[in-house]
């Protein structure tokens, strides 16, 4: 009985983590590419971290849980029937809303897939320029590979596509988590600085002069306090 319970919990955690990682990209290092272009308020890197930390809660705990509850309350989930994932969600939505529910899910999935392709391609293209591979045919190779993967994914079995996506995201998370561990000391200092200013009743502002270890890795003009920026 203990083995059965442990196996069941393990499978639930495995599938939950895989789908949660796909859903919110926490720990993969992809979402911060967009966050890094924003101007945080308060003007402190720790505030970006707090906002990014809120994302997985909203996306996974709220939205995914709401979807699961909707499926369970419908009574249409039948283990072993083979109807799972998006197909199951379509069936459930159709039971609630009629044919419009199935169409709504199909349209939502289309835009999710399209925007995901565009977003991830933009990340990859920026990486090509950052690594200075655009002059050696790297950009053309990336575009050919991207289009090839889109075509392959459209004609392949869904299980194969999911397994490859899970493996790719696992590799991304592994590489990114190594960087997170290496930077954990700096993250701790930044968080303490943010909380200290907030506790003193101030609006937290990041002063790069207080963190000389970051001197070579940041653009000072972005993070200068407002008064200093006006003086310049």
Secondary structure, 3 states (H helix, E strand, C coil): CHHHHHHHHHHHHHHHHHHHHHHHCCCCCCCHHHHCCCCCCCCCHHHHHHHHHHHHHHHHHHHHHHHHHHHHHHCCCCCCCCCCHHHHHHHHHHHHHCHHHHHHHHHHHHHHHHHHHHHHHHHHHHHHHHCCCHHHCHHHHHHHHHHHHHHHHHHCCHHHHHHHHHHHHHHHHHHHHHHHHHCHHHHHHHHHHHHHHHHCCCCCCCCHHHCHHHCCCCCHHHHCCHHHHHHC
